[in-house]
Amino acid sequence: MDIQKIRLDFPILSRKVNGNQLIYFDNAATTQKPRQVTDAITDYYNNHNANVHRAVHTLSMEATEAYEESREKISNFISARNLSEIVFVRGTTEAINLVAYSWGLSNLNKDDEVLLSLMEHHSNIVPWEIIRKHKGFTINYAKIKQDATLDFEDFESKLSKKTKIVCLNHVSNITGTINDVKRLAKVAHENGSIVLVDGAQAVPHMKIDVQELDVDFYAFSGHKMLGPTGIGVLYGKKELLENMPPFQGGGEMIKEVSYNKNKCEVSWSELPGKFEAGTPNICGVIGLGAAIEYLKGIGMEEVYEHEKELTEYTVKHMKECDKIKLYGTNDLSKRCGIIPFGVRDISAHDVALLCDNYGIMIRSGYHCAQPLHEILKLKSSARASFYIYNTREEVDRFIEVLKAFN
Ligand SMILES: Cc1ncc(COP(=O)(O)O)c(C=O)c1O
């Protein structure tokens, strides 16, 4: 992997912030975009712009072709069985809301249970808590161990015959902990529960094969994997998606709307159209397709190895500094390139602001996962997170800056 060559594709990496060379370590929030992605979007608007799936004219055909080509790229990228299993949504948040509102409202009742974990992002907690108010089911939360890994025994003990769905993240956005989703899905299926995985922090960083993992739903966001904002994917097993009612109504998602006796009879489109109401984010889909091509050009194994190596290097050097406290498991084989930490006597926000003075972008706060912070008894945390363009030299500078804090 030629990082210096990769960096040339990202114009933003050459800018300065506060007089210093930009160091971008906030990749878990969103990643930077290579020229190949912005060029694909510009090309669509400059040369092919039209609505998709509607008209017979040339531009609409070209736009539709590019849009559907991206669906094929994404389907291959995560090894889905069928193109109809790839639904375009705004992002992970909307994908989980789609499942909660469509599958959840029609399948969950008062005596049922939903199993989440205490390491979920708010977007995998709040939709379930909202629909619980409508349907009155119970939500159980699997515990987290002190090293911020999932307590598997507790997870297993909370699976009951009433558990209809298990919703877990693949990789924690706070600690980078990688959950053994394949094992968790197997246990959940043996119990008769279906499985939704929040893959927002996994798909950008490792090879994902939804068939091998054997999960029922898998959600992710384009903007965390070099793509544009406002586009994401819900993968769902065809048999499940086929039996779910639409999430939103409008154009595109209907087969027929016929008026009869002061009433409109509506029938739904085939998958995945049933879940893609209205004019979609066409340039977002095309941009995400370009992002996937870019990642495939590098190879997901290479991406994973690069981040693993950089994380090991960073953790080793951060440990040398006694005022830095690292959170999360010490077993780096169970971690992605996300490093949560604190600096003695300095709040997380101040650490982030001080880093910003030196052109280093890191995140601070709850990172949309307040329950996990409460369990770990943290008021907040600082977080550095890596991607394909980050280097050891950037890490050296970061540690130098941290060491200089008083
Ligand atoms: C684990 C996890 N799940 C869900 C989300 C929500 O993603 P989005 O805001 O793209 O919908 C994030 C975003 O940070 C995340 O890290």
The ligand as an SDF file (V2000), in Angstrom:
LIG
                    3D

 16 16  0  0  0  0  0  0  0  0999 V2000
  -21.3220    2.6240   15.1500 C   0  0  0  0  0  0  0  0  0  0  0  0
  -22.1170    3.7040   14.4850 C   0  0  0  0  0  0  0  0  0  0  0  0
  -23.4020    3.4890   14.2020 N   0  0  0  0  0  0  0  0  0  0  0  0
  -24.1610    4.4040   13.6040 C   0  0  0  0  0  0  0  0  0  0  0  0
  -23.6650    5.6310   13.2580 C   0  0  0  0  0  0  0  0  0  0  0  0
  -24.5470    6.6280   12.5800 C   0  0  0  0  0  0  0  0  0  0  0  0
  -24.1230    6.8370   11.2720 O   0  0  0  0  0  0  0  0  0  0  0  0
  -24.7810    7.9870   10.3660 P   0  0  0  0  0  0  0  0  0  0  0  0
  -24.7020    9.2380   11.1660 O   0  0  0  0  0  0  0  0  0  0  0  0
  -23.9180    7.9950    9.1530 O   0  0  0  0  0  0  0  0  0  0  0  0
  -26.1790    7.5650   10.0870 O   0  0  0  0  0  0  0  0  0  0  0  0
  -22.3330    5.9270   13.5380 C   0  0  0  0  0  0  0  0  0  0  0  0
  -21.7610    7.2520   13.2380 C   0  0  0  0  0  0  0  0  0  0  0  0
  -20.8170    7.6890   13.8400 O   0  0  0  0  0  0  0  0  0  0  0  0
  -21.5410    4.9310   14.1590 C   0  0  0  0  0  0  0  0  0  0  0  0
  -20.2550    5.1530   14.4490 O   0  0  0  0  0  0  0  0  0  0  0  0
  1  2  1  0
  2  3  1  0
  2 15  2  0
  3  4  2  0
  4  5  1  0
  5  6  1  0
  5 12  2  0
  6  7  1  0
  7  8  1  0
  8  9  2  0
  8 10  1  0
  8 11  1  0
 12 13  1  0
 12 15  1  0
 13 14  2  0
 15 16  1  0
M  END
$$$$
